[in-house]
Amino acid sequence: MGIAADIAIILVAALIGGLIAQQLRQPLILGYILAGIVVGPYTGGITISNIHDIELLAEIGVGLLLFALGLEFSLKELNPVRMIALIGTPIQILLTIAFGSGIGYFLGWSWVEAVWFGGMISVSSTMVILKTLMNQGRVGTLSSRVMIGMLIVQDLAVVPLMIILPQLNNPEAGLGVLGWAAVKAAFFLFLMIFVGTRLMPRLMGAIARWNSRELFLLAITAIGLGIGYATFLFGLSFAFGAFVAGMVLSESDHSHQALSNITPLRDLFGLLFFASVGMLLDPAFFLEHVWLVLGVSGLIILGKGGLFTLLSRLFGYFNVVPLAVGLTMFQVGEFSFVLARVGLATNSISPDLYALTLTTAIVTMLVTPVLSNLVTPLYSLRQRLFQREVVQTINLPEEGLDGHIVIAGSGRVGRHIALVLQRLQLPFVMIDADYRRVEEAKQAGLPIIFGDASEPVVLEAAAVPHARLVLITTPAVLVAQVIVDYVRQLNPTVHIVARASGIEQMQLLHEHGVYEVVQPEFEASLEMMRQALLHLNIPSTTIHQYTDAVRQEIYAPLYEAQTSYYALTQLNQAARLLEVDWVALGENSPLVGRAIAELHIRTHTGVSVVGVMRGGGFEANPPITAPFEQGDVLAIMGNHEQVERFEAWAHGRSSL
C-alpha cells in the first residue's frame, strides 16, 4: 500500500504513544516522538517503508502550525517584544554559534565542523515550543510573546545560515547570494503587506458567502500552504510564508472560523512531524555514544538556556519571564535537520557529526516539555527562598489598594475606563506590559503597574485579593483565560468583566468564571443602529425592544448555558424600557411657578418627575412643594404616550 500503509502505522503507533503519555500525565508530543522511534528504520519490527515521504508530509504540519499561529496572532502583540526579537535574537544566534564552536573545539573537530555545529544548534524548535505552550495554556502571556518573537526571527535567520555556512571556505562568494536573498525577502513581504492584506480578506469573504464549509476549508488550506510554497520558491522558509499568510488573514472577519476549521488538520499533520522526528533517532548510535550525546545535550541545555535567560534580563524582562524563556527555548530546532542535510551534501560535516546533531536535537526536544513544566514550581521556590522581586508600580496611592478596580490592559479601552473612574474618584489600578503605554499613563497621573497581567506576581502587586472588580480589556481570549484563572486563585469571589469577539469565546470565559462578557463590535453596531433610529424619530421604547430582541437572539446560546446571566440581562432590559426624557420649561410654560403637588402631574399625565436641572446643578427627587422656574430642565420617567402627553402640556400645546 506504500505511503497509505505508512500513515496508518504511524497513526496507530501515535495513538498508543499518546495514550501512554496521557496516562503518565506527560505531553502528547513525547508519545508521538517515542512512537516514531518504535516504527522507525533502526528498531526492527513494524517499520515505515519510506521515511522521506513522511518527512515531506511532516513539513506540511510545520506550515499548518505556523499558519494557525498567524491566524490568532497580530503584529501589534509583538510591539512589547520587538527589541529582544529584532536585536536580541541575532545576538543569541551569534553567541550560540560561538558556544557551539567552543564545544566542537573541545571535542577536537575541525574549525569548519565546529562552526557548522554552532550554527545547527543556534535555532530553537518552533514546533515543539508552540505545542508545549498550547498544552500548558501559556499562549498569549508575555513570556510566550517573547518566545514567538524570537522564533520568527530565528526562522528568518535559517536562510542566511543556509547560504553562509556552505561558503565558509570561500566567504566572498556567499555575499552576493545573501544580498539577493535579502532583496527577495523584502519583495515578498511587500507583496503580502500591500497586496495580500487587500486581496485575501476579500477572497475569503466571497467564499464564506457561498456557505460551503468544505470549500472554505479548502480555501484556507490552499492559501496557507500555497503562500508557504511561494516563499519556498522565493528562497525563504516555507513555514515563515505560512505564518505571514495567517497573520494577513487574521485581520479579516473570518479569522476565527478559519482557525477552528484548520485546527484538526494542523494537529493531524503535526503528529506526523513529531513521529518523523522520532524516526531519525538511531538507538544503536545513541547507545554507542550515550555519554557523548548526553554530555553535549547537557551542555546545550545549560549554555543555550542560560543565554536565553541572560538576554531576557538584559532586555528588561523580569519576574518569571527569563526563567520561562530559558527553560523552554534551549532545545535544538527542526531546522537543524535541514542545515545538517545541507552540510552533509556539501561535505562540510562528517556522517558522525550529522548523526550526533540529529540525536542531540531529538534528546533536547524530548526533555523540553518536562523542563518547561518546571517553570512554575521553580519560580515559586525562588520566591519563597529569596527576596521577592519588586514589580514596577507608578502613581499608586500611599495608603495602598483596597476595594479598588483592576484594569488588565491600558490600551484605548482600558485608558477610557481609567479616565472615567478618575473623574468619579473611584480607586483603580491598570496593568500593562507595553512600556510606551506605561509611560503615557505615568504622564497622565494614572496608577499603573508595569508587568504582564497573566503572571501571578503582577496580579498580587495589583492587590487582586482585595479588589472589588477586575476588568480584562484584551481581545485575545487565550490571554484573558489565563488571567481569569490566576485571578480566581487569588480572589475566588471577585467579579470579572472581560471582552470577547464571538459567542464561543464568551462561553469559554463564562466557564472560567467571568461575571459578564462584552462584545465591543456587536455593541457598537447596536449603538449606531439606535442612533440612526432616533434620527428617524422612532420611539425610544420601540428601539429598546428591537435592540433587546437582537441582543437576546445573538446571546441565545449563552442564556441557555448561564441562567443567572439571563436573569441579569432581563433586569437590564426592563430598566431600559423605563424611558427617562428631559423637558425644558420655557417662558410661557404653564408649569412655571407651580409645584408638583399643585399640578398633580402623575395623575394627569402618568409620568413621574425624578429630577430637576437648574443653574448647572442637578437635584434628584425634587420636593413636591418646590415651584418650577423658567429654564428648568425636568427629568421625567414614563412610557412613550405618557411622555408625549406631558411634553404637550409643558410646552403649552394642550391643557389638562
Disulfide bonds with the S-S distance in Angstrom:
none
